[in-house]
């Protein structure tokens, strides 16, 4: 019975990459995050389409500029 229940759960929880990414957010909120980190995160967001992307307030304008043409992120 347990194997059958586990199989049902596994079958219902299959996601493709884009569906899974839309359940995640990306963040670069460490004090040592620099422009390269923000840029790499924005590039990854363009590829994987997460639901949200976060940076420290000082980097928010940069992140907004990098993703200005992507309102879905």
N, C-alpha and C positions, 0 to 999 in steps of 0.2 A: 504494500500500500504506500509506503514512504517513497519507494522508487518511482511509482506512478505519479505521485504528487510533485516530486522533484522534477520529473520530466515535463510536467505541465508548466511548472514555473519557468523552467529553462526555455521552453518553446515560446512562451509569451514575452520573454524578456530579451529578445533579439533585436538589436538596433544596428543600423548602418552608421557609418562614421559621422555623417551630417546630423542624424537624429541624436546621437550621443553628444556631439559637440554643442548642440542647442540646449543641452541640459547642464552645460558647464559655463563657468566664467573664467577668464584669464586675468591674472593680476601681476603687477610689478610694484609691490608696495613696501619693499625693503628700503631702508635708508640708503643703501649702497647702489640701488638701481640707477643706471645712467642712461644717456640717450640711446646707446646701442641696445640696451635691454628693452626700452620702450619701442624702438624701431623693430626689433625682432618680434616682440609681442604683437605689434600691429600687423606685421607681415603674416604671422601665424593666424591671426584673426581673419585676415583676408582669405586664407586657404581653408580654415576649418569652420568659420562662421559661428563662434560661440554666442551665447545669448547676451553676454556683456563683457566689457573689458575695463579694468580698473587700474589706475595709477595714483601715486601720491599727488596731492593738489598742485604742487609745483610743476608736475609733468602733464596735468590735464589739458592745458592748451595745446601742447605738442601732440598729444594723443588725438585730440579732436581734429587737428589739422591733418594728421596722418590717415584718419578714417573719415574725413569729411564727406567723401562720396559713398559711404557705406552706412546709411541710416538703419540697416537691419542689424547692425552690431551695436 
